[in-house]
Amino acid sequence: MADVRVKICGLTRRADALAADLAGADYLGVVLSAGFGRSVGLKNAAEIVAGARARKVAVLVDETASAAEEAARSLGADVIQLHGDEEPETIRELRGRGAWTLWKAVRARTLDDLARAVDRYGDLVDGFLVEGWKEGSKGGSGARVALAAEPLRALVPEGRDFILAGGLGPDSVAEAVRTFRPDVVDVSSGVERTVGAKDHERVRAFVEAARGALAVAGGKAR
């Protein structure tokens, strides 16, 4: 298995984005839909990630294709992460508007939640972000996935990324990587001092723990 990739999400400050980039994060996530604790205005999006080499992720909730395109372009996004109840046609239209990668987020209370999402979006997106379920949340609640790893992983179609999110931190990510074998791990509140303000040492520790999770003497754990 290749090394897991790391996404630091909920970035609201350029200093935090640059620290995550320096720590070796593969993706930098910015919430561009309004009304959430870490939402960033479109006018400020590009400034937050300016100078970073990592891929940029526009995190969106129930936007139209036109609004999603505008938000993604404001960030210079490589990836669009969709957390709402988007219609497949909206995602299909968004696919045709740019060369970005598309991830669909799923709050999984049961395996059927992911199975239904795969049935609905499997031929439209490049990956599924799976997080724990919490009443009244569209995502980013910090709820851990409380499902068996192997059947969950098996539902993700071949060739699609499996992004694991929810309740991860520097002390828990290594075990999560070994258990779930995701392609990407995603963290926001788990590396924060306060909402929207990252702790740079925790960011560094998270990246190191994720990357070292499968390392064993003489090679990689399989």
ABEGO torsion letter per residue (X at the ends): XBBBBBBBBGBABAAAAAAAAAAGBABBBBBABBGBAABBBAAAAAAAABGBABBBBBBBBGBBAAAAAAAAAAAGBABBBBABABBAAAAAAAAAABABBBBBBBBBABAAAAAAAAAAAAAABABBBBBBBBBGBAEGAGBBBABBAAAAAAABBBGBBBBBBEGBBAAAAAAAAAAAGBABBBBBAAABABBGBBBAAAAAAAAAAAAAAABBBGEBBX
